[in-house]
């Protein structure tokens, strides 16, 4: 089937979240979402490169660069888009080593928003993607994976296929507010919900960023089944279990004052408020909530779980994530240079204090299994979150084929490998209570 395209827009309006995430690339994290898709066998490299190039036109934002206009920053399409390299191909004997090299190779935030690499090793291929967080959150990255799979699958059937362009201009949360009956986003902003001044941080050390590292843990289908059964029996969610294990591992690592609530930030996908549960285009459509849980010496996992679950249930009762998103869109009414200065000063204060509330990101189910590109299935699929700049920490996990992949990206020597690995060991040990 042949679908026609129209000319891509040369300029696209940037949302408040786009602004905030781009600025974060200077002060908060490397804003790189990395996606690994391990195929069961080999794919058609030429068709995959063609599919990726078509995706740049299908979702015009992906062919843009961020223009830092001091008054009103915006997205602008590359004029030489066909001269840019979008997908590289390499053959490597050691697949795991090649993937690690890809993941630990930072890309400057100012470069193009999408990079792809096909790694061929032995009898199978791996597709590695980098998507800039300034234009897309994790849910947007999931949408891109499905878009690419669809384009490739169509090309397998018809090499002359052309994907229709997405003409939607809705990149902000306006449709979410409309769905919730919010006419004025200022009414969704509640100063009482603003994040508290951070009182703790993951262990970090002075110095300069020298090398990007990725720490990872896998919970296989058996472990997932155990967590699912435990959550159902106890009337909790898997997210509650993961959050509880995270808090308890942090308590063990940091030893905060007893009975003093410690705050962390958790992400919320705002697409859940839309009638279709889907955004109209690849974009940033996320919010955040702040949870506060205290350490109680000698408390067992089940007791902490009860308190975490209660705190989350309270937050779920009042449109979680909307307040945070509204704040970013309200900032969008300011000059870009003023927003940049505000966020830079906030980061500087956090750096001086040495404190930062960790970020806990549940990316949910990445795709239903088996996701196929043509007739070739994906055996493993996961998203690696951006690396936070100290004193921050980003802990992220997602699910594919009933297996959970947990990742922390970090820079040495600002964070130390022994600390990050020990933390993940503590986290898994806490979860084992639910898996016995």
TILUM-36391 format. One record per residue (C-alpha): residue number from 1; residue in one letter; z, x, y. Coordinates in steps of 0.05 Angstrom, whole numbers. Layout:
N
NODE     k   r        Z        X        Y
NODE   NUM   A        Z        X        Y
...
//
This chain:
436
NODE     k   r        Z        X        Y
NODE     1   X        0        0        0
NODE     2   X      -19       28       68
NODE     3   X       24       13      128
NODE     4   X        1       31      198
NODE     5   X       43       68      249
NODE     6   X       45       66      324
NODE     7   X       59      123      372
NODE     8   X      131      147      372
NODE     9   X      171      138      436
NODE    10   X      175      202      477
NODE    11   X      246      187      500
NODE    12   X      304      150      467
NODE    13   X      369      128      499
NODE    14   X      430      165      473
NODE    15   X      492      124      457
NODE    16   X      563      141      476
NODE    17   X      576      166      406
NODE    18   X      513      210      410
NODE    19   X      541      241      473
NODE    20   X      610      252      444
NODE    21   X      584      282      379
NODE    22   X      535      329      414
NODE    23   X      591      354      459
NODE    24   X      636      362      398
NODE    25   X      586      414      374
NODE    26   X      611      461      428
NODE    27   X      685      450      422
NODE    28   X      706      411      359
NODE    29   X      661      423      299
NODE    30   X      592      449      278
NODE    31   X      567      376      274
NODE    32   X      526      391      212
NODE    33   X      523      339      156
NODE    34   X      496      373       94
NODE    35   X      468      333       35
NODE    36   X      456      360      -35
NODE    37   X      411      321      -84
NODE    38   X      405      352     -153
NODE    39   X      346      324     -192
NODE    40   X      345      317     -267
NODE    41   X      278      353     -270
NODE    42   X      223      377     -223
NODE    43   X      192      338     -166
NODE    44   X      124      343     -131
NODE    45   X      139      392      -75
NODE    46   X       78      375      -35
NODE    47   X       94      301      -37
NODE    48   X      166      314      -18
NODE    49   X      145      355       42
NODE    50   X       97      299       61
NODE    51   X      152      247       53
NODE    52   X      200      287       98
NODE    53   X      146      294      151
NODE    54   X      133      219      148
NODE    55   X      207      205      155
NODE    56   X      206      241      223
NODE    57   X      158      188      248
NODE    58   X      189      130      209
NODE    59   X      256      144      245
NODE    60   X      233      173      312
NODE    61   X      303      199      330
NODE    62   X      297      253      277
NODE    63   X      239      285      315
NODE    64   X      279      291      379
NODE    65   X      321      342      415
NODE    66   X      381      327      459
NODE    67   X      367      336      534
NODE    68   X      431      351      572
NODE    69   X      413      317      637
NODE    70   X      477      322      679
NODE    71   X      471      249      700
NODE    72   X      446      215      638
NODE    73   X      433      257      575
NODE    74   X      380      229      529
NODE    75   X      336      243      467
NODE    76   X      266      271      476
NODE    77   X      213      277      421
NODE    78   X      186      346      408
NODE    79   X      115      353      437
NODE    80   X       97      405      384
NODE    81   X      126      366      327
NODE    82   X       71      385      278
NODE    83   X       82      459      292
NODE    84   X      156      456      270
NODE    85   X      179      472      200
NODE    86   X      215      412      169
NODE    87   X      219      431       95
NODE    88   X      222      499       62
NODE    89   X      211      514      -12
NODE    90   X      243      571      -51
NODE    91   X      251      590     -124
NODE    92   X      318      618     -147
NODE    93   X      345      635     -215
NODE    94   X      416      616     -198
NODE    95   X      418      545     -171
NODE    96   X      493      544     -155
NODE    97   X      488      609     -116
NODE    98   X      427      583      -77
NODE    99   X      463      518      -59
NODE   100   X      525      557      -36
NODE   101   X      481      601        8
NODE   102   X      450      539       39
NODE   103   X      517      506       51
NODE   104   X      548      568       82
NODE   105   X      490      581      130
NODE   106   X      506      549      197
NODE   107   X      448      523      240
NODE   108   X      454      522      315
NODE   109   X      468      451      341
NODE   110   X      412      457      393
NODE   111   X      358      463      340
NODE   112   X      320      405      309
NODE   113   X      361      349      280
NODE   114   X      335      352      209
NODE   115   X      325      411      163
NODE   116   X      305      407       89
NODE   117   X      300      458       33
NODE   118   X      276      449      -38
NODE   119   X      307      497      -87
NODE   120   X      271      506     -154
NODE   121   X      312      537     -210
NODE   122   X      295      537     -284
NODE   123   X      270      467     -301
NODE   124   X      298      426     -243
NODE   125   X      297      421     -168
NODE   126   X      350      410     -115
NODE   127   X      338      380      -46
NODE   128   X      384      405        9
NODE   129   X      387      370       76
NODE   130   X      420      384      143
NODE   131   X      427      325      190
NODE   132   X      456      335      259
NODE   133   X      517      292      270
NODE   134   X      496      281      343
NODE   135   X      444      231      318
NODE   136   X      474      205      254
NODE   137   X      541      194      220
NODE   138   X      551      198      144
NODE   139   X      529      126      134
NODE   140   X      466      142      173
NODE   141   X      455      201      127
NODE   142   X      461      154       68
NODE   143   X      408      109       99
NODE   144   X      363      170      108
NODE   145   X      370      188       34
NODE   146   X      347      119       14
NODE   147   X      290      120       64
NODE   148   X      266      187       38
NODE   149   X      271      163      -34
NODE   150   X      229      102      -16
NODE   151   X      175      141       20
NODE   152   X      170      192      -36
NODE   153   X      167      138      -89
NODE   154   X      111      102      -52
NODE   155   X       72      168      -45
NODE   156   X       77      179     -120
NODE   157   X       41      112     -129
NODE   158   X       -7      121      -71
NODE   159   X      -17      189      -38
NODE   160   X      -48      155       23
NODE   161   X       14      113       36
NODE   162   X       43      116      106
NODE   163   X      113       91      122
NODE   164   X      117       41      179
NODE   165   X      155       65      240
NODE   166   X      223       36      256
NODE   167   X      215        8      326
NODE   168   X      288      -12      336
NODE   169   X      322       15      398
NODE   170   X      392       -7      379
NODE   171   X      431       58      370
NODE   172   X      497       36      399
NODE   173   X      550      -13      376
NODE   174   X      525      -72      418
NODE   175   X      505     -113      357
NODE   176   X      574     -101      327
NODE   177   X      609     -128      389
NODE   178   X      561     -187      388
NODE   179   X      578     -202      315
NODE   180   X      652     -201      333
NODE   181   X      643     -245      394
NODE   182   X      662     -190      442
NODE   183   X      625     -202      508
NODE   184   X      658     -147      548
NODE   185   X      672      -81      511
NODE   186   X      728      -66      560
NODE   187   X      768     -121      526
NODE   188   X      762      -83      461
NODE   189   X      794      -21      490
NODE   190   X      869      -19      480
NODE   191   X      906       41      513
NODE   192   X      965       29      466
NODE   193   X      920       49      407
NODE   194   X      900      116      436
NODE   195   X      915      175      390
NODE   196   X      984      205      399
NODE   197   X      993      276      421
NODE   198   X      984      318      357
NODE   199   X     1048      345      327
NODE   200   X     1021      384      268
NODE   201   X      960      423      244
NODE   202   X      932      454      181
NODE   203   X      951      528      178
NODE   204   X      905      568      223
NODE   205   X      901      637      254
NODE   206   X      874      670      317
NODE   207   X      807      704      318
NODE   208   X      733      689      320
NODE   209   X      689      649      273
NODE   210   X      660      700      224
NODE   211   X      637      662      162
NODE   212   X      627      589      143
NODE   213   X      659      570       77
NODE   214   X      657      507       34
NODE   215   X      715      487      -11
NODE   216   X      700      432      -61
NODE   217   X      732      393     -117
NODE   218   X      701      343     -165
NODE   219   X      736      283     -197
NODE   220   X      692      263     -256
NODE   221   X      678      193     -281
NODE   222   X      739      194     -326
NODE   223   X      785      211     -267
NODE   224   X      750      159     -225
NODE   225   X      762      106     -278
NODE   226   X      835      124     -281
NODE   227   X      843      119     -205
NODE   228   X      806       53     -205
NODE   229   X      851       24     -260
NODE   230   X      914       50     -225
NODE   231   X      893       20     -158
NODE   232   X      878      -48     -189
NODE   233   X      943      -51     -229
NODE   234   X      984      -33     -167
NODE   235   X      946      -76     -117
NODE   236   X      922      -16      -77
NODE   237   X      855       15      -60
NODE   238   X      827       82      -82
NODE   239   X      827      100       -8
NODE   240   X      902       86       -7
NODE   241   X      911      134      -65
NODE   242   X      869      189      -33
NODE   243   X      904      181       34
NODE   244   X      972      184        1
NODE   245   X      954      248      -37
NODE   246   X      927      278       27
NODE   247   X      991      263       66
NODE   248   X     1035      290       10
NODE   249   X      993      354        4
NODE   250   X      998      364       79
NODE   251   X     1073      352       77
NODE   252   X     1078      407       24
NODE   253   X     1033      455       64
NODE   254   X     1063      445      133
NODE   255   X     1134      420      120
NODE   256   X     1138      376      183
NODE   257   X     1206      350      206
NODE   258   X     1236      300      158
NODE   259   X     1227      226      177
NODE   260   X     1183      242      237
NODE   261   X     1116      205      232
NODE   262   X     1056      250      228
NODE   263   X      988      225      252
NODE   264   X      919      233      223
NODE   265   X      852      202      242
NODE   266   X      810      164      191
NODE   267   X      738      144      201
NODE   268   X      712       72      198
NODE   269   X      640       50      186
NODE   270   X      627       -4      237
NODE   271   X      567      -29      199
NODE   272   X      615      -72      158
NODE   273   X      620     -119      217
NODE   274   X      545     -133      219
NODE   275   X      518     -193      180
NODE   276   X      472     -147      140
NODE   277   X      523      -91      134
NODE   278   X      467      -45      157
NODE   279   X      448      -13      223
NODE   280   X      377      -24      248
NODE   281   X      363       50      253
NODE   282   X      394      117      234
NODE   283   X      449      126      284
NODE   284   X      522      139      297
NODE   285   X      559       74      285
NODE   286   X      630       96      269
NODE   287   X      699       84      295
NODE   288   X      767      114      280
NODE   289   X      838       92      267
NODE   290   X      902      132      273
NODE   291   X      954      127      218
NODE   292   X     1025      153      224
NODE   293   X     1067      166      162
NODE   294   X     1132      206      158
NODE   295   X     1154      255      105
NODE   296   X     1216      236       66
NODE   297   X     1247      293       26
NODE   298   X     1247      279      -49
NODE   299   X     1205      216      -44
NODE   300   X     1159      202     -103
NODE   301   X     1085      187     -100
NODE   302   X     1093      112     -111
NODE   303   X     1141      105      -52
NODE   304   X     1096      143       -5
NODE   305   X     1037      101      -30
NODE   306   X     1074       37      -13
NODE   307   X     1085       61       59
NODE   308   X     1013       86       67
NODE   309   X      985       21       40
NODE   310   X     1028      -20       86
NODE   311   X     1006       21      146
NODE   312   X      933       13      127
NODE   313   X      940      -62      116
NODE   314   X      968      -70      186
NODE   315   X      909      -33      215
NODE   316   X      859      -73      174
NODE   317   X      883     -138      205
NODE   318   X      855     -123      274
NODE   319   X      782     -100      271
NODE   320   X      796      -27      255
NODE   321   X      751       24      290
NODE   322   X      728      -22      346
NODE   323   X      778        4      397
NODE   324   X      756       76      387
NODE   325   X      681       58      390
NODE   326   X      692       18      453
NODE   327   X      724       78      486
NODE   328   X      662      121      473
NODE   329   X      615       67      500
NODE   330   X      658       59      562
NODE   331   X      652      134      573
NODE   332   X      576      124      568
NODE   333   X      580       91      637
NODE   334   X      602      157      667
NODE   335   X      558      216      685
NODE   336   X      543      261      625
NODE   337   X      571      322      660
NODE   338   X      637      286      673
NODE   339   X      642      264      600
NODE   340   X      629      336      578
NODE   341   X      683      362      625
NODE   342   X      733      309      601
NODE   343   X      721      325      527
NODE   344   X      721      400      540
NODE   345   X      789      396      575
NODE   346   X      817      354      518
NODE   347   X      795      406      468
NODE   348   X      824      462      510
NODE   349   X      892      428      511
NODE   350   X      890      420      436
NODE   351   X      872      493      426
NODE   352   X      928      515      471
NODE   353   X      979      472      435
NODE   354   X      956      496      366
NODE   355   X      963      424      341
NODE   356   X      910      376      317
NODE   357   X      914      312      276
NODE   358   X      871      322      214
NODE   359   X      809      279      203
NODE   360   X      805      240      137
NODE   361   X      735      215      122
NODE   362   X      719      168       64
NODE   363   X      643      165       60
NODE   364   X      644      113        5
NODE   365   X      590      105      -47
NODE   366   X      532      151      -27
NODE   367   X      481      113      -69
NODE   368   X      479       70     -131
NODE   369   X      465      107     -195
NODE   370   X      413      125     -214
NODE   371   X      378      138     -148
NODE   372   X      306      156     -164
NODE   373   X      251      192     -127
NODE   374   X      191      165     -164
NODE   375   X      210      172     -237
NODE   376   X      258      230     -226
NODE   377   X      331      211     -223
NODE   378   X      386      245     -182
NODE   379   X      440      274     -228
NODE   380   X      488      293     -173
NODE   381   X      491      274      -99
NODE   382   X      542      291      -46
NODE   383   X      551      299       29
NODE   384   X      588      359       58
NODE   385   X      624      343      123
NODE   386   X      620      387      186
NODE   387   X      666      446      193
NODE   388   X      721      434      243
NODE   389   X      740      487      294
NODE   390   X      814      505      290
NODE   391   X      865      477      297
NODE   392   X      825      417      270
NODE   393   X      811      401      197
NODE   394   X      760      353      167
NODE   395   X      773      327       96
NODE   396   X      716      285       68
NODE   397   X      697      253        2
NODE   398   X      642      208      -26
NODE   399   X      624      177      -93
NODE   400   X      561      179     -135
NODE   401   X      555      159     -208
NODE   402   X      630      145     -211
NODE   403   X      646      217     -192
NODE   404   X      682      236     -128
NODE   405   X      663      299      -90
NODE   406   X      715      325      -42
NODE   407   X      697      377       11
NODE   408   X      728      418       67
NODE   409   X      683      462      109
NODE   410   X      718      515      149
NODE   411   X      709      582      184
NODE   412   X      743      646      163
NODE   413   X      786      679      185
NODE   414   X      810      621      229
NODE   415   X      826      584      165
NODE   416   X      841      624      103
NODE   417   X      810      611       35
NODE   418   X      877      616       -1
NODE   419   X      906      561       44
NODE   420   X      847      513       36
NODE   421   X      843      523      -39
NODE   422   X      918      516      -47
NODE   423   X      916      451       -6
NODE   424   X      862      422      -51
NODE   425   X      901      442     -112
NODE   426   X      962      406      -84
NODE   427   X      919      345      -69
NODE   428   X      892      341     -140
NODE   429   X      962      351     -168
NODE   430   X      987      292     -127
NODE   431   X      930      248     -153
NODE   432   X      946      266     -225
NODE   433   X     1004      217     -221
NODE   434   X      952      162     -219
NODE   435   X      909      192     -275
NODE   436   X      960      200     -331
//
